[in-house]
């Protein structure tokens, strides 16, 4: 990959770098889910730089500090979100130095002041009003194009079934069952996550029925449920993150983690709020452990405590 793309299309350059070369501290390639999360974080930082007349080759420590200040307090010193961003920017700067596009790494002194928080961080999720606003945008309606319908259906399925990006992109048309009054999606076993059939939340049902029929009528040589092109190429995971972020911004919603994981956590937390047990929600999410859901349930108690103190 040439260096000029970092200046002409840094977001594409970042995704290509993550897929082809980037590794974590253990020198292992990043997982698909990590690539989605990293890309979502980088896109947000890059767009901040663009808005402030800077770029990946020229930003300094002052840009990083102001970027954190703009994140509504979500990147205060001592938070895991701030440290994850700093480590991401640090890896980026070191790579650009190696490529000859930078001469300095402005994260050096900032990283020295940071430590991982002792407590496990709160999972990112949408509050009830933002969740309701995003769900309202997933209603069936006339769409200008198949692409617009597809992108909205992707967001609706994330928010209405709790799938991961890796699970969604490997669905085939028969996995989405709209033949009965209750729409369901069959999720094949993926890594440690168990195979399961998930009932889709009612708010997304009509839209997904509309999409499923439109997809069936589409001449296509492959049977992926969501295709990137008319030739049938499957969706790339980084594009799924783009569709989620676009939908959030259209709904005037901003979050530190604007990725499919945000919607998955929101789905799980919504069902906990509606009275499901940890075991039931873990099963819906395909988890063999209750650790993630237990942490989501703790957010209910934490917010209740804050309300009680107010």
Beta strands, then each sheet from edge to edge (+ up, - down):
strand 1: 176-177
strand 2: 184-187
strand 3: 196-199
sheet 1: 1+ 2- 3+
end
